[in-house]
Amino acid sequence: MKTSIKNSLTAITLTLLWSGAMAGEAGSHRQAVEKLFELTRMQEKIDASVNNVVALQLNQDPAMREHETLLRDYMERQIGWNGLKDPLVEMYMQAFTKQELDEINAFYGSPTGRKMVEQLPQLIKRRDQFAMQRMQDNIGELREAIEAKSTQ
């Protein structure tokens, strides 16, 4: 009987130790994701996105201006940092191992990685402007193709 109790206590102790180790790994993994968010200014980008969505909605529907506070509160709860942080952390933890996050964070923590974070929004904006201008400059090609197809 003493052996049975001893075996049970050993099993419980090992389970608790394993659970604690797993919790520590998950905590460390979560910290790596949160570090990535900090390095890439994720919260800042999400906050800017909320502001853009609110401004767009107010421009599209001026009657909403009298409800701007309600609209902003709703948007912040749904797509703001506080509403998205935990689900995003979980997504990143599923997508990347702790080791991969450490490597990614090393890059974004480097001078080149910081430059990437600073330059990428402007590069995306310039890319979008270039693409839009290119479509506008060449819209005649689409019109001609539509006309040719409709006269067949």
C-alpha positions in Angstrom: 0.0 0.0 0.0 2.9 2.4 0.8 4.3 1.7 -2.6 1.0 2.6 -4.2 0.8 5.9 -2.4 4.4 6.6 -3.2 3.8 5.9 -6.9 0.7 8.1 -6.9 2.6 11.0 -5.2 5.4 10.5 -7.8 2.9 10.7 -10.6 1.3 13.8 -9.2 4.6 15.5 -8.7 5.8 14.7 -12.2 2.5 15.9 -13.6 2.8 19.2 -11.7 6.4 19.6 -12.8 5.5 18.9 -16.4 2.5 21.3 -16.3 4.7 24.0 -14.8 7.3 23.5 -17.5 4.7 23.7 -20.2 3.2 26.9 -18.7 6.7 28.4 -18.6 7.3 27.5 -22.2 3.9 28.9 -23.2 4.6 32.1 -21.3 8.0 32.4 -22.9 6.4 31.7 -26.3 3.8 34.4 -25.6 6.5 36.8 -24.5 8.3 36.3 -27.8 5.1 37.1 -29.8 4.5 40.2 -27.6 8.1 41.3 -28.3 7.5 40.9 -32.0 4.4 43.1 -31.7 6.4 45.7 -29.9 9.3 45.6 -32.5 6.9 45.8 -35.4 4.7 48.5 -33.8 1.6 46.3 -34.1 -0.5 48.3 -31.6 0.4 51.6 -33.3 -0.7 50.1 -36.7 -3.9 48.7 -35.4 -4.8 52.0 -33.7 -4.1 53.8 -37.0 -6.3 51.3 -38.8 -9.2 51.9 -36.4 -8.8 55.7 -36.9 -8.9 55.2 -40.7 -12.0 53.0 -40.6 -13.8 55.5 -38.4 -12.8 58.4 -40.6 -13.9 56.4 -43.7 -17.2 55.6 -42.1 -17.8 59.2 -41.1 -17.0 60.4 -44.6 -19.3 57.9 -46.2 -22.2 58.5 -43.8 -22.0 62.1 -42.4 -25.1 61.3 -40.3 -22.9 59.0 -38.2 -20.9 62.1 -37.0 -23.4 62.5 -34.1 -22.6 58.9 -33.1 -18.8 59.2 -33.6 -18.1 58.3 -30.0 -20.3 55.2 -30.1 -18.8 54.2 -33.5 -15.2 54.7 -32.3 -15.9 52.6 -29.1 -17.5 49.9 -31.2 -14.6 49.8 -33.6 -12.0 49.8 -30.9 -13.7 46.8 -29.2 -14.0 44.9 -32.4 -10.9 45.7 -34.4 -8.8 47.7 -31.9 -5.7 46.6 -30.0 -7.6 45.4 -26.9 -10.0 43.4 -29.0 -7.4 41.8 -31.2 -4.3 41.4 -29.1 -5.1 38.0 -27.5 -6.4 36.3 -30.6 -3.4 37.7 -32.6 -1.0 36.3 -30.0 -2.7 32.9 -30.3 -2.5 33.0 -34.1 1.2 33.9 -34.0 1.9 31.2 -31.4 0.3 28.7 -33.7 2.2 30.0 -36.8 5.7 30.3 -35.3 7.7 28.3 -32.8 9.4 30.1 -30.0 12.8 29.6 -31.8 11.4 31.1 -35.0 10.0 34.1 -33.1 13.4 34.6 -31.5 15.0 34.7 -34.9 12.4 37.0 -36.3 12.8 39.3 -33.3 16.5 39.3 -33.7 16.0 40.6 -37.2 13.4 43.3 -36.3 15.6 44.3 -33.3 18.6 44.9 -35.7 19.2 48.2 -37.4 18.1 46.7 -40.7 14.9 45.3 -39.2 14.1 48.6 -37.5 14.6 50.3 -40.9 12.3 47.8 -42.5 9.5 48.6 -39.9 10.0 52.3 -40.6 10.1 52.2 -44.4 7.5 49.5 -45.1 4.4 51.7 -44.7 5.8 54.3 -47.1 6.8 51.6 -49.6 3.4 50.1 -49.5 1.8 53.5 -50.0 4.1 54.3 -52.9 3.4 50.8 -54.4 -0.3 51.3 -54.2 0.0 54.8 -55.8 2.2 53.4 -58.6 -0.2 50.6 -59.3 -3.2 52.9 -59.3 -1.5 55.3 -61.7 -0.4 52.5 -63.9 -4.0 51.3 -64.2 -5.3 54.8 -64.9 -2.6 55.3 -67.6 -3.5 52.1 -69.3 -7.3 52.0 -68.9 -7.7 52.4 -72.6 -6.4 48.9 -73.1 -9.2 47.5 -71.0 -11.8 49.7 -72.8 -10.6 48.5 -76.2 -10.7 44.9 -75.1 -14.3 45.3 -73.9 -15.4 47.1 -77.0 -13.7 44.4 -79.2 -15.5 41.6 -77.3 -18.9 43.3 -77.4 -18.7 43.9 -81.2 -18.0 40.2 -81.9 
